[in-house]
Amino acid sequence: MGKFEALTPEEVRKFEKEAIKQFTHDKNEHPHIEPKTNSPVLAKFKSVFPFDLFPDELIVEEKRIIWIKRFGPKMCEVITLAPADINRIEASAGPIFGHVHIAIPRHDIEIIVERLKRKEAFRARDLIEGLMDAAREGIKIEGDSPEERVKFLIKLAHVEINHR
């Protein structure tokens, strides 16, 4: 029979930290999303907390859109979409909140992110519509930083809304 070596307190803390990291949601990483190094995050949109106990999240990257639907503590569904797969995106808003509706008929998926801030709903729509147009038309996304790319995409698909 072999002998076991005792671990030092530092080694125990290291193993414990690695084991716990799998089950906790760090602020900048989600355990169910594989990071893509060549697809920087352009924007994140999250439902307003007090009105949505488990807020949904929409992460828009340069080459994909990630929807995190939360059902309860540590329970979620994660769907990743390519901009070219999206058929239609709609945004609507009331006096305070808005929502975004994304339709992907090829995969029979409909995504609705509710209780977004009003401006964020329209910004998400413009940004995703810009990604869809760029993917379909083969337009290269211009800009050196993520902020410049966001401005380019929003300008590509922005629709001005006049309130009367």
N, C-alpha and C positions, 0 to 999 in steps of 0.2 A: 504494500500500500504506500502511496506517495504522501509526502508531507505537504501541508499547506503553509504558505508564508503569511504572516500577519501583515495587514496593510497599515501604512502610516495614516495619521489623521488627515493629512493633505490629500492622499490618494482616495480615502473614503469620501471626502468632500467633493473631489473631482467626479467620481463615479455617481454620487448622489445628484450633483448639479446636472450631469449629462442625462440621467434618467428622468429627472423632473422637467428638463427643457422640452422633452417630447410632448408633454401634456399641458404646457402653459403657452399662452399666446403672448409673445413678446410684442412690444409696440411696433417694431419695424418688420417683423416676420410673421408669417402665418404658417402653421405646421403642415397644412394641406396644399400649399402652393409651392410648386417648384420654381425657384428663381431663374429668370432668363437674363443672362448678362448682356445680350445684344438688344434688349427691349426695355428701355428705361421707363419708369413710371411717369406718366404725364399728369395725372390727377387722380384723386381719391374722393369719392362722394359717399356720405354716410347718412342714414336716416337719423332724424332728430330723436335723441334718447328719451326724454320723459314721455313722449307720445308713442314711442315704439320701444317696448321693454327690451327686446333683443334686436338691435338695429342692423338692418341689412347694409352691405357695403358694395360699392361698385368701384373697381380699380381699373383705370384706363391706362394701358401701356401702349407703346408705339406699335406693337405687332399683335396684341391680344387684349381682350376685355375680360375681366374676372368678376363674377358675381358671387358674393358670399351671402347666402340666406341662412340666418341664424334662427334656430327653433327654441333654444334654451341654453342654459349654461353649458359650455363646451360641446354643444351640438350644432352642427352646421352642414350645409350642402354647398359645394363649390362647383361652379360651372365656368369653364373657360371657352371663350368664343373667338373665332377669327373675324376681323372686320368684314371680310369678303362674304362670310356666311350670313350676315345680318341682312334681312330683307327690308325691314322698316323700323324706324325709331320715332317715337312720339314723345312729346313732353307737354304736360298741361299743368296749370297752376290755379290755385284759388288765391284769396287775399294774403295768405301766409305761407302755405305749403304747396309743394308741387309733387308730381311723380313722373317717372320715366317708364315707358313701355317699349320693350325691344322684342321684335318678332323674328324668329328663325324657323320658317316653315319646313325647310329640308329636314331638320331634326325634330320637328314638332315641339319646339320649346318656346315658351313665352315668359319673358322676364318682366316683372313689375317691381320697381323700387319706389315705395311710397314714403310720404312724409319727409321729402327732401326740402331743404330751404328753397324758396321760390327761384332765386337767381341760380342756384346750383343745378336745378332741374333743367333749365334752359341752356346752361353752360355745358352740362353733360350731353345734352342732345346735339348741340353744335359740334362738340369735340368728337363724338362718336360718328356723327354724320360726315365730318371731315375725314376721319379715318376710313369710313366706308367708301367715300368718293376717291380718296387717294389709292386705295387698294383696287378698286374697279377700273379706274382710268390709268393706273400705272404712274401716278404722280409721285415724284420724290418729295418726301417731307423735308422742308428747308428749315434751317436753324441749327446753331451750334449747341445751345443749351435746351433743356426740356421746356423752359418757359417760352423760348422763341418758337419751338415746334408747336406748342399749344396755341400761340397767337396765330401762327400760319394756318393750322387746321381749323380754328374757329373762324378765321377770315374766309377760308375756303367754303364753309357751309353756313355761315351766320344768316339768320332770317330776322329782319328788324320787325319788331312788334310795336304798333302804335296803339296806345290806349286812348279811348275817347270818353 
